[in-house]
Amino acid sequence: MNRRLALFLCFAWLAPQAAAQSAVIAIDTPMAPPEWALMQRALLQANSAAVEAFAAKYLDERGYLLHTPRWGTLDGPDDAIETFYNWTLLHALGGSDSVLELYKKGLEGHLRQYGELRTELTPLAKNGAYHKEFITQSDWFHTAEGMRAFFLWGHSEPENALLVGRMKKFMAMYNGEDPEIQNYDPEKKIIKSIWNGSLGPMLRRATVYDWVGDPVPGKFHLLHNPSRMEKLLDLEEWYPRMLAHCEEYLDSVGDNFLNLAATLLSVNAYALTGEQKYHDWTVEYLDAWKERAAATGGMIPSNIGLDGKLGGAHGGQWWKGTYGWNFTIFDGELQQIAHRNYFTSASFQGFANGLLMTGDQSYIDVLRKQMDLVLAAKKVENGKTLLPRMYGDPRGYKYDGEPEFYQYEPITYSDRLAEIYLWSMNREDLARVPLADEPWLAFLEGKNPAYPIEAMKADFEHIRERVEFMGNDPTSADTRLADYLLRVVPPATDTLTQLTVGGYFPRGRIWVLHSRVRYFDPDRRRAGLPPDVAALVHELKDDAVTVTLVNLNQVEPRNLVVQAGAYAEHLFTEADGSALTVRLAPGAGKKLTLKMKRYVNRPTLAFPWNR
């Protein structure tokens, strides 16, 4: 028995609500309430209250967001629903039940509100922005942004029939089960266009109107243009500049690395249903992309032609394409050259989904090889290390030579290197992460002990500032576009995710929750930390997680279930299962080291007592 656990370990679940054959840890060691624990519970409460305040001000009784709806990727439906991007995560961590209910109210209101939208200049939304409750056509950079909360809803309600039904319906648009919507070519193993959705793939060049939508009368804060975000601009007057923003975004046909984010649908469909077909589609599509990256020498290509060949949409130049490696354009709105290579925006999520689904680290090898090539291209100028953002023709327009890395900047890619390490737990991967840029990792390495308190203080300040802004917001619905409210929405969840479950969303990018543990309240039969319970992950190793659990209630005991991984993908080796129960006496707490094997189970969103 591991004496560090200081526990009573048996294989009969003592909580009457839970399933049999799960280990039980009984903790009765008194622990004075730590500062971090008191702050953590207060932060959960503050986040929940801030969501309620936001909804009271910016949602009407139907769940409609109080703004001026438009079609477009600059300030359209994806931004409107993205307003709720971390609400389901907050609930799954232990936020109030009202947070989840408000998300569902906002989601249903959004689908109705944008279902009423009509456009004249593009056919994509002439009958509404949604068809079969899914975006008509868009790229997965924007589609996935808008679905972030939806993808994490299953952590709180995996048996919700509406959620499960929609996930299966949406996935049917990609695996061929919906005969009307054929986004995927199973022979070539490609998604046929960067523009795809419930109207199928766009097999023509896009137009600027597809990207921007119709103008609407009125003056608005155009937040997608930071230099003018504090000014009210007449949208109809500014509209030609908005069109100019997207003049070079028109290449559409063929597969694009952004489509790797479509595996977010299949992973969730599998975790909700356990149906093998979703596993098989995920592996098939990701393996095809793995082969494509290998064929370039390790670079994840930007475009695959309808013929299935590298660079097939651009004469073999696989680095071309919208949002691709060589996407250096002239932005007519900003009146300047812009470099918009989004290779990290879906490739990391996609290949990590392969690891989650199969436990096969070769998917992470693809990402490591890609970053090897980027890091190997570094330059040192005036004592500063510079890394490239782009690849292809440095002049960005006409290709007339060998492709190369360009657009060197003092960036570190620390967040992406951190992700690779957290997935692999290879110490060589950690050595490449500049810990000065990743304070949570520094804390886990014992080099930043103040991080939990400092990070939570910053989150309290974030919430306070956002709530204060709401109280002084000078705008009204007729002067707000969808993206405006993204600067207002108050909850902060990144720190809570790191500290409580050992999960990491770099720069707030919420897609799939890769974490070491997750918590459930067996007494209330819901996800998240039970009332009065706080958790702090201190250390992550390949085969263990060290976490302190404490019951701040000095009168009543608390029960919680600790799961190995967000999707039960890990295994507690000493308990021989993916979950265990912890019984905390009043005012009790202890630091536990839980041994585990990582990524050995197929992912599931079923609650432990239903497995």
MARDRENRO-351223 format. One record per residue (C-alpha): y, z, x. Coordinates in Angstrom, 3 decimals, m for minus. Layout:
        Y        Z        X
        Y        Z        X
...
END
This chain:
        Y        Z        X
    0.000    0.000    0.000
    3.480   m0.864    1.274
    5.088    2.584    1.641
    8.581    1.052    1.595
    8.117    0.442   m2.101
    7.580    4.148   m2.713
    6.062    3.182   m6.018
    3.261    3.788   m8.337
    1.471    0.459   m8.597
   m1.132   m0.293  m11.202
   m2.270   m3.285  m13.204
   m1.736   m2.063  m16.751
    1.657   m2.920  m18.215
    3.018    0.344  m19.595
    5.836   m1.159  m21.683
    4.347   m1.886  m25.123
    6.378   m5.079  m25.599
    5.097   m6.836  m22.497
    1.947   m8.722  m21.650
   m1.058   m7.069  m20.096
   m2.104   m7.294  m16.458
    1.290   m6.917  m14.814
    2.131   m4.490  m12.037
    4.401   m1.528  m12.733
    6.780    0.125  m10.330
    7.987    3.590  m11.340
   11.200    4.701   m9.637
   12.406    8.271  m10.083
   14.353    8.780   m6.851
   17.908    9.940   m7.719
   20.660    7.611   m6.519
   24.354    8.335   m6.906
   25.980    5.259   m8.523
   26.931    2.913   m5.654
   30.343    1.272   m5.734
   28.795   m2.185   m5.804
   26.655   m1.256   m8.813
   29.587    0.089  m10.829
   31.595   m3.028   m9.996
   28.700   m5.308  m10.911
   28.304   m3.839  m14.374
   32.072   m3.982  m14.867
   32.113   m7.615  m13.740
   29.428   m8.581  m16.250
   31.478   m6.892  m18.958
   34.763   m8.457  m17.835
   33.244  m11.927  m17.737
   31.831  m11.528  m21.216
   35.100  m10.247  m22.651
   37.004  m13.098  m20.989
   34.695  m15.675  m22.588
   35.336  m14.087  m25.979
   39.107  m14.209  m25.363
   38.942  m17.860  m24.296
   36.918  m18.839  m27.357
   39.288  m16.991  m29.670
   42.226  m18.981  m28.312
   40.754  m22.426  m27.660
   37.921  m22.885  m30.190
   38.489  m23.301  m33.909
   36.155  m22.059  m36.614
   34.074  m25.260  m36.369
   33.584  m24.875  m32.633
   35.993  m27.733  m31.901
   37.850  m27.424  m28.615
   41.573  m27.349  m29.292
   42.741  m30.367  m27.338
   43.259  m34.117  m27.774
   39.889  m35.873  m27.423
   39.615  m39.176  m25.546
   36.890  m41.325  m24.092
   36.866  m41.642  m20.314
   35.594  m40.037  m17.141
   39.019  m38.750  m16.090
   39.532  m36.419  m19.043
   36.861  m37.272  m21.599
   33.763  m35.774  m23.207
   32.138  m34.601  m19.981
   35.197  m32.471  m19.167
   35.383  m31.062  m22.681
   31.816  m29.756  m22.694
   32.067  m28.779  m19.021
   34.510  m26.114  m20.172
   31.458  m23.969  m21.006
   29.664  m24.832  m17.753
   28.613  m21.312  m16.701
   28.369  m19.498  m20.022
   24.606  m19.795  m20.383
   24.176  m18.689  m16.779
   26.355  m15.660  m17.446
   24.144  m14.707  m20.373
   20.960  m15.191  m18.342
   22.333  m12.849  m15.674
   23.058  m10.131  m18.223
   26.238  m11.137  m20.033
   26.748  m10.226  m23.669
   24.866  m11.897  m26.518
   28.211  m13.179  m27.806
   28.516  m15.413  m24.725
   25.376  m17.333  m25.666
   26.375  m17.585  m29.311
   29.813  m18.885  m28.381
   28.260  m21.505  m26.109
   26.068  m22.737  m28.938
   29.056  m22.806  m31.273
   31.046  m24.783  m28.725
   28.182  m27.194  m28.038
   27.611  m28.054  m31.681
   31.337  m28.344  m32.265
   31.652  m30.635  m29.248
   28.931  m32.976  m30.471
   30.615  m33.247  m33.872
   34.132  m33.541  m32.433
   33.281  m36.303  m29.988
   30.962  m37.922  m32.490
   34.115  m38.608  m34.511
   35.812  m40.320  m31.564
   36.395  m44.073  m31.817
   37.550  m46.560  m29.175
   38.901  m50.086  m29.365
   39.055  m51.151  m25.714
   35.471  m50.290  m24.783
   32.295  m50.618  m26.837
   30.849  m47.444  m25.292
   32.478  m45.113  m27.819
   33.343  m47.453  m30.665
   30.979  m45.405  m32.846
   31.455  m42.096  m31.059
   30.879  m40.730  m27.578
   27.313  m39.673  m28.428
   24.269  m41.416  m29.843
   21.194  m39.368  m30.612
   23.266  m36.396  m29.355
   23.360  m37.836  m25.805
   26.242  m39.524  m24.019
   26.244  m43.263  m24.803
   26.662  m44.496  m21.229
   28.027  m42.816  m18.133
   27.151  m42.101  m14.518
   25.100  m39.032  m13.680
   27.894  m37.467  m11.668
   29.807  m37.005  m14.913
   26.843  m36.715  m17.280
   25.332  m33.861  m15.275
   28.687  m32.074  m14.977
   28.903  m31.988  m18.752
   25.314  m30.772  m19.171
   25.370  m27.876  m16.714
   25.323  m25.153  m19.359
   22.747  m27.079  m21.381
   20.379  m27.223  m18.413
   20.483  m23.416  m18.050
   20.249  m22.616  m21.765
   16.464  m22.425  m21.446
   16.749  m19.357  m19.235
   17.927  m17.446  m22.291
   16.146  m19.166  m25.175
   13.140  m21.162  m23.947
   11.656  m21.268  m27.436
   14.811  m22.505  m29.165
   13.542  m25.470  m31.182
   16.863  m27.308  m31.031
   16.984  m27.034  m27.241
   13.375  m28.079  m26.724
   13.670  m30.950  m29.189
   16.800  m32.293  m27.562
   15.412  m32.041  m24.042
   12.324  m34.009  m25.073
   14.431  m36.551  m26.966
   16.751  m37.058  m24.008
   13.861  m37.378  m21.558
   12.287  m40.024  m23.812
   15.270  m42.234  m22.952
   14.145  m42.218  m19.309
   10.349  m42.117  m19.298
    9.906  m45.010  m21.716
    8.843  m43.037  m24.779
   11.919  m44.114  m26.757
   11.295  m47.824  m27.417
   14.968  m48.439  m28.210
   16.336  m47.012  m24.952
   14.838  m48.286  m21.721
   16.897  m46.881  m18.860
   13.921  m46.847  m16.475
   11.824  m49.637  m15.008
    8.379  m48.074  m14.374
    7.230  m51.036  m12.258
   10.159  m50.971   m9.825
   10.634  m47.199  m10.308
   14.368  m47.538  m10.788
   16.966  m46.478  m13.302
   18.521  m49.832  m13.956
   22.219  m49.039  m13.716
   24.667  m46.389  m12.577
   25.828  m46.497  m16.201
   23.002  m45.243  m18.413
   22.460  m43.053  m21.426
   21.608  m43.266  m25.094
   22.708  m46.921  m25.318
   20.445  m47.762  m22.392
   21.517  m49.190  m19.028
   24.710  m51.189  m18.544
   23.500  m54.510  m17.172
   26.967  m55.985  m16.702
   29.946  m55.109  m14.566
   31.845  m52.173  m15.974
   35.456  m52.532  m17.036
   38.359  m50.237  m16.303
   38.368  m49.431  m20.017
   34.792  m48.150  m19.786
   36.033  m45.665  m17.184
   39.424  m44.796  m18.679
   39.139  m45.317  m22.443
   41.989  m45.966  m24.844
   45.505  m44.578  m24.402
   46.684  m41.964  m26.868
   50.271  m41.215  m27.838
   51.915  m38.074  m26.502
   52.782  m36.240  m23.306
   50.071  m34.453  m21.378
   49.270  m32.599  m18.164
   47.174  m35.081  m16.167
   45.130  m32.689  m14.082
   42.991  m35.380  m12.476
   46.148  m36.297  m10.626
   46.928  m33.082   m8.695
   50.373  m34.206   m7.585
   51.455  m34.271  m11.210
   49.369  m31.510  m12.743
   52.336  m29.311  m13.644
   54.288  m32.143  m15.286
   54.118  m33.485  m18.801
   53.696  m37.249  m18.578
   53.741  m39.819  m21.349
   50.135  m40.981  m21.384
   50.882  m44.441  m22.731
   53.446  m44.991  m19.974
   51.063  m43.673  m17.310
   48.072  m45.543  m18.715
   48.375  m48.622  m16.420
   48.206  m46.295  m13.418
   45.079  m44.651  m14.853
   43.477  m48.085  m15.181
   44.477  m48.819  m11.602
   42.649  m45.660  m10.537
   39.354  m47.303  m11.501
   39.929  m50.945  m10.574
   37.242  m50.856   m7.873
   34.706  m48.797   m9.821
   33.118  m51.767  m11.550
   29.800  m52.312   m9.718
   27.183  m51.066  m12.130
   23.865  m52.902  m12.037
   20.941  m51.427  m10.132
   19.841  m47.925   m9.227
   22.247  m45.511   m7.546
   21.610  m42.220   m5.768
   23.590  m40.453   m8.494
   20.686  m41.197  m10.831
   18.571  m38.674   m8.952
   20.271  m36.125  m11.203
   18.295  m37.536  m14.138
   15.413  m35.415  m12.835
   17.338  m32.448  m14.234
   16.090  m33.630  m17.612
   12.463  m33.948  m16.553
   12.350  m30.614  m14.705
   13.760  m28.806  m17.714
   11.522  m30.680  m20.132
    8.515  m29.636  m18.053
    9.649  m26.013  m17.676
   10.150  m25.783  m21.435
    6.937  m27.509  m22.544
    4.515  m27.627  m19.612
    3.672  m31.242  m20.494
    2.232  m33.073  m17.501
    4.046  m36.341  m18.238
    7.374  m34.792  m17.242
    5.936  m33.595  m13.954
    4.474  m37.029  m13.256
    7.719  m38.902  m13.971
    9.696  m36.571  m11.716
    7.295  m37.065   m8.825
    7.084  m40.817   m9.354
   10.836  m41.326   m9.311
   11.539  m38.959   m6.426
    8.720  m40.378   m4.309
   10.208  m43.840   m4.742
   13.535  m42.541   m3.451
   11.791  m40.734   m0.607
   10.321  m44.057    0.500
   13.726  m45.744    0.238
   15.348  m43.149    2.467
   12.566  m43.538    5.011
   13.063  m47.321    5.004
   16.694  m46.945    6.136
   15.767  m44.544    8.921
   16.725  m41.470    6.944
   19.901  m42.490    5.104
   19.663  m42.027    1.329
   20.734  m45.475    0.089
   23.574  m46.038   m2.360
   22.121  m48.924   m4.316
   18.759  m50.421   m5.199
   18.684  m53.820   m6.870
   16.966  m54.631  m10.136
   14.334  m56.218   m7.913
   13.643  m52.783   m6.445
   14.916  m53.760   m3.001
   17.281  m51.816   m0.782
   20.827  m52.999   m1.331
   19.600  m55.521   m3.869
   22.878  m55.361   m5.756
   24.915  m56.076   m2.597
   23.065  m58.610   m0.493
   20.933  m56.017    1.230
   23.853  m53.723    2.078
   22.339  m50.496    0.770
   25.441  m48.472    1.676
   27.570  m50.308   m0.893
   28.092  m49.468   m4.558
   30.225  m47.257   m6.766
   30.454  m43.746   m5.310
   28.277  m44.924   m2.422
   28.423  m44.428    1.327
   30.997  m47.206    1.749
   33.053  m46.487   m1.380
   36.441  m46.643    0.287
   38.869  m47.986   m2.285
   42.536  m48.327   m3.049
   43.430  m45.842   m5.780
   46.137  m47.544   m7.790
   47.101  m44.330   m9.535
   47.654  m42.387   m6.331
   48.839  m45.516   m4.528
   46.697  m44.801   m1.475
   43.307  m45.391    0.109
   40.634  m42.991   m1.142
   37.177  m42.214    0.276
   34.728  m41.237   m2.479
   31.192  m41.056   m1.160
   29.278  m38.750   m3.527
   25.895  m38.729   m1.803
   25.593  m34.944   m2.053
   26.402  m34.903   m5.770
   22.890  m35.722   m6.945
   20.584  m36.279   m3.980
   20.452  m32.588   m3.118
   19.755  m31.580   m6.696
   17.209  m34.335   m7.136
   15.091  m33.700   m4.062
   15.274  m29.934   m4.602
   13.828  m30.615   m8.051
   10.867  m32.150   m6.280
   10.351  m28.940   m4.329
   10.610  m26.868   m7.507
    8.155  m29.067   m9.367
    5.538  m29.406   m6.635
    6.181  m26.867   m3.865
    6.188  m29.782   m1.403
    8.724  m29.203    1.375
    8.724  m32.906    2.286
   11.408  m33.389   m0.364
   13.660  m31.076    1.621
   12.732  m33.006    4.762
   14.597  m35.981    3.261
   17.767  m33.930    2.990
   17.342  m32.442    6.458
   16.906  m35.889    8.002
   20.015  m37.103    6.201
   22.057  m34.215    7.561
   20.523  m34.709   11.021
   22.061  m38.167   11.088
   25.444  m36.934    9.890
   25.544  m34.093   12.413
   24.412  m36.348   15.242
   27.420  m38.578   14.583
   29.920  m35.787   15.236
   33.003  m36.233   17.375
   35.079  m33.671   19.222
   38.838  m34.303   19.334
   41.368  m31.830   20.684
   38.685  m29.170   20.734
   37.818  m29.645   17.063
   34.470  m30.857   15.793
   34.773  m33.660   13.266
   32.045  m34.979   10.991
   31.980  m38.235    9.021
   32.276  m38.550    5.279
   31.588  m42.278    4.997
   29.220  m44.947    6.294
   29.485  m48.726    6.333
   32.449  m50.911    7.135
   35.257  m48.639    8.378
   37.853  m50.877    6.810
   36.171  m50.300    3.502
   36.450  m53.718    1.940
   34.828  m56.767    3.549
   31.684  m56.236    5.569
   31.696  m58.257    8.775
   29.844  m56.109   11.303
   27.285  m53.396   11.831
   27.627  m50.381    9.535
   28.733  m47.121   11.104
   29.906  m43.649   10.216
   33.653  m43.286    9.689
   36.368  m41.170    8.064
   35.948  m38.210   10.399
   37.308  m34.884    9.182
   37.087  m31.198   10.190
   34.367  m30.535    7.618
   31.132  m28.641    8.223
   28.900  m29.418    5.210
   28.129  m25.698    5.403
   27.162  m25.469    1.747
   24.620  m28.276    2.004
   23.172  m26.893    5.224
   22.944  m23.501    3.519
   21.008  m25.030    0.643
   18.524  m26.639    3.004
   17.963  m23.291    4.729
   17.526  m21.373    1.480
   14.947  m23.896    0.297
   13.053  m24.048    3.580
   13.713  m20.553    5.008
   13.342  m22.205    8.387
   15.367  m20.253   10.951
   16.178  m23.485   12.753
   17.923  m24.628    9.577
   19.864  m21.376    9.469
   21.054  m21.913   13.036
   22.937  m25.021   11.868
   24.881  m23.165    9.165
   28.350  m21.995   10.250
   28.165  m18.477    8.812
   31.957  m18.143    8.939
   31.994  m20.653    6.065
   29.163  m18.975    4.168
   29.996  m15.263    3.851
   27.052  m14.506    1.551
   24.575  m15.806    4.104
   26.379  m13.748    6.740
   25.881  m10.690    4.511
   22.155  m11.416    4.194
   22.015  m11.608    7.978
   23.641   m8.177    8.313
   26.904   m9.598    9.667
   29.232   m9.152    6.685
   28.486   m5.790    5.030
   31.753   m5.796    3.066
   30.941   m9.034    1.259
   29.621   m7.681   m2.098
   32.712   m5.555   m2.735
   35.180   m8.150   m1.464
   33.597  m10.983   m3.412
   33.526   m9.023   m6.667
   37.152   m7.975   m6.187
   38.043  m11.645   m5.881
   36.162  m12.387   m9.088
   38.020   m9.659  m10.967
   41.278  m11.183   m9.743
   40.109  m14.632  m10.846
   39.346  m13.364  m14.336
   42.609  m11.450  m14.578
   44.649  m14.470  m13.499
   42.895  m16.780  m15.942
   43.305  m14.391  m18.852
   46.963  m13.889  m17.947
   47.400  m17.666  m17.850
   45.820  m17.949  m21.299
   48.350  m15.479  m22.645
   51.230  m17.503  m21.217
   49.804  m20.996  m21.731
   52.734  m23.143  m22.896
   50.583  m26.034  m24.090
   49.315  m26.857  m27.545
   46.310  m28.910  m28.605
   48.420  m32.056  m28.850
   49.531  m31.741  m25.190
   46.145  m30.808  m23.710
   43.449  m33.213  m22.592
   39.877  m32.087  m21.929
   40.283  m31.487  m18.220
   43.236  m29.141  m18.722
   41.011  m26.336  m19.953
   38.837  m26.504  m16.829
   41.662  m24.720  m15.012
   41.776  m22.062  m17.728
   38.172  m21.112  m18.463
   37.783  m17.612  m16.975
   34.198  m16.489  m16.187
   33.156  m16.221  m12.533
   29.405  m16.225  m11.911
   28.758  m17.396   m8.344
   28.969  m13.919   m6.813
   26.816  m12.374   m9.524
   24.206  m15.058   m8.958
   24.113  m14.362   m5.240
   24.094  m10.591   m5.418
   21.740  m10.025   m8.331
   19.073  m12.731   m8.105
   19.542  m14.195   m4.627
   20.593  m17.591   m5.970
   23.166  m19.971   m4.595
   25.396  m22.495   m6.296
   27.535  m24.035   m3.556
   31.172  m24.331   m4.593
   30.264  m23.591   m8.199
   27.878  m26.536   m8.574
   25.556  m25.261  m11.276
   22.488  m27.411  m11.877
   19.080  m25.792  m11.385
   18.864  m22.086  m10.599
   16.982  m21.697   m7.322
   16.701  m17.936   m6.860
   14.307  m15.357   m5.451
   14.109  m13.216   m8.554
   15.220  m13.113  m12.151
   15.428  m10.212  m14.581
   14.435   m9.568  m18.175
   15.022   m6.735  m20.590
   11.638   m5.999  m22.243
   13.167   m3.528  m24.689
   15.720   m5.983  m26.073
   13.402   m8.963  m25.532
   16.023  m11.020  m23.736
   16.895  m12.442  m20.346
   19.203  m10.697  m17.897
   19.714   m7.250  m16.456
   19.270   m4.492  m19.050
   22.294   m2.323  m19.881
   23.259    0.108  m17.102
   21.005   m1.575  m14.537
   22.452   m3.156  m11.397
   20.735   m5.119   m8.634
   21.714   m6.070   m5.101
   19.720   m8.539   m3.013
   20.092   m7.445    0.619
   17.789   m9.735    2.535
   15.822  m12.940    2.095
   12.836  m13.865    4.214
   10.306  m16.603    3.838
    7.764  m14.113    2.522
    9.883  m11.318    1.042
   13.023  m10.287   m0.787
   14.706   m6.899   m0.369
   16.627   m5.682   m3.393
   18.109   m2.385   m4.559
   17.692   m1.562   m8.235
   19.597    1.290   m9.832
   19.926    2.795  m13.307
   23.513    3.952  m13.786
   22.646    5.734  m17.008
   22.211    9.417  m16.175
   20.592   10.288  m19.505
   18.254    7.469  m20.524
   15.562    5.587  m18.585
   15.603    1.814  m18.322
   12.828   m0.768  m18.115
   13.237   m4.188  m16.584
   10.955   m7.044  m15.684
   11.460   m8.663  m12.295
   10.252  m12.243  m12.040
    9.488  m14.065   m8.801
   11.896  m17.018   m8.962
   14.098  m18.335  m11.732
   11.192  m20.390  m13.098
    8.332  m18.075  m12.018
    7.767  m20.584   m9.222
    7.141  m17.823   m6.674
    4.365  m15.230   m6.533
    4.542  m11.503   m5.776
    1.627  m11.129   m3.400
    1.133   m7.353   m3.674
    1.248   m7.515   m7.464
   m0.716  m10.790   m7.539
    1.503  m12.236  m10.205
    4.862  m13.815  m10.930
    6.341  m10.755  m12.647
    6.300   m6.982  m12.451
    7.831   m4.178  m14.489
   10.163   m1.590  m13.018
   10.623    1.728  m14.848
   13.824    3.421  m13.734
   14.269    7.105  m14.524
   17.766    8.278  m15.536
   20.116    7.962  m12.569
   17.325    6.614  m10.343
   17.381    3.793   m7.845
   15.663    2.489   m4.748
   15.665   m0.330   m2.215
   12.457   m2.345   m2.563
   10.930   m4.986   m0.338
    8.822   m7.306   m2.465
    6.395   m9.565   m0.648
    6.037  m13.070   m2.035
    4.870  m16.617   m1.573
    7.479  m19.173   m2.467
    7.091  m22.322   m4.600
    3.394  m21.841   m5.319
    3.567  m21.982   m9.144
    4.596  m24.778  m11.473
    8.012  m23.979  m12.988
    8.166  m22.434  m16.451
   10.963  m21.040  m18.577
    8.599  m18.994  m20.767
    9.437  m15.297  m20.741
    6.917  m13.169  m18.814
    5.491  m11.516  m21.924
    4.818  m14.952  m23.470
    2.886  m16.353  m20.514
END
